[in-house]
Amino acid sequence: MKKKAGIIFGGKSTEYEVSLESASAVIQAIDKEKYEKVLIGIDREGRWYRYYGEVEKIEKDTWCNEADCVRAVLSPDRETHGLLEFYKGQVMVTQLDMVLPVLHGKNGEDGTVQGLAELAGIPLIGCDTLSSALCMDKDRAHKLAGLAGICVPASEVFEICQARKGQADQWKAAAKKIGYPLFVKPVRAGSSFGVAKVAAEEELEAAMWEAFRHDREVIMEEAIAGFEVGCAVMGDEELTVGEVDEIELAHGFFDYTEKYTLKTSRIYVPARICPETAARIKETARRIYRALGCRGFARIDMFLTPEEKIVFNEANTIPGFTSHSRYPSMMKAAGMSFETVVNRLLADGEETK
């Protein structure tokens, strides 16, 4: 008998479009002989729907229409164990064997949807509520990784309530201590929204206020010399690690535009590093994954300095998941096809329920 897998896409997030692209690829890769796909869409305003239409409409963002959608909600009631659909005055129940959120950024990757699935008692594919929230929080993720002996950038955090009272002098003092250039980032945001590389004091205040537009906390962080490397990790007790990738930048940093267009940057898989360094990066990724309580899958991003020191950047609990995204590309380089990765995630989710 086929298992019913709920695939959640969209979301009230600045990364809504990225989710549609990732979810389209995931849905098409799922083994139709083993799983019945229950498609659950969340529009830009946060309204939930059971989607019955074609996958192509998801990628084109024409999915949310009366012909293909029924208003629905994931019930937190453990006896329901699934989706409530509201159709012509009736409530229909679709029980789920597992749920895979393919959501990026706030209201999806940060533990909110994960908590709902856990309340409902539905097996969750991917990181749980706590690890999702921790990984989304750049400051707390760095602190935990640091306690595990991982090198992290020097940083300082500021809150919006203090900023409104006037903190410009403290910002300047902290920046002087960290040293220019530095990065200003929202503590909880994805895909580099609100992130700025600040080269001089006169750029600092504008960057701070822009970051505060995306979160109530902002982190001022040391810029690490070298280049960014990433590592795809999969599993719970036994971990599978993909090949290390490397980001080559022509200038600036790996912002939202570069991540999804690669206009002036390039990604190498495997990274152009020696086998010994690659092995150290993989082991560091495993340690970070464990320290942050990750399970299912995550992409661990780090920096490799000119002295070959490995410095933690961030952990992405729901990384981009198209066939050409970084996570699947790293796994492909290690011998796992995109379809294999997706269906193994579902199979592992069944085993951990």
Secondary structure by P-SEA (a helix, b strand, c coil): cbbbbbbbccccccaaaaaaaaaaaaaaaccccccccbbbbbccccccccccccaaaaaacccccccccccccccccccccbbbbbcccbbbbbbbccccccccccccccaaaaaaaaaaccccccccaaaaaaaacaaaaaaaaaaaccccccbbbbbaaaaaaccaaaaaaaaaaacccbbbbcccccccccccccccccccaaaaaaaaaccccccbbbbbcbbbbbbbbbbccbbbbccbbbbbbcccccccccccccccbbbbccccccaaaaaaaaaaaaaaaaaaccccbbbbbbbbcccbbbbbcccccccccccccaaaaaaaaacccaaaaaaaaaaaaaaac
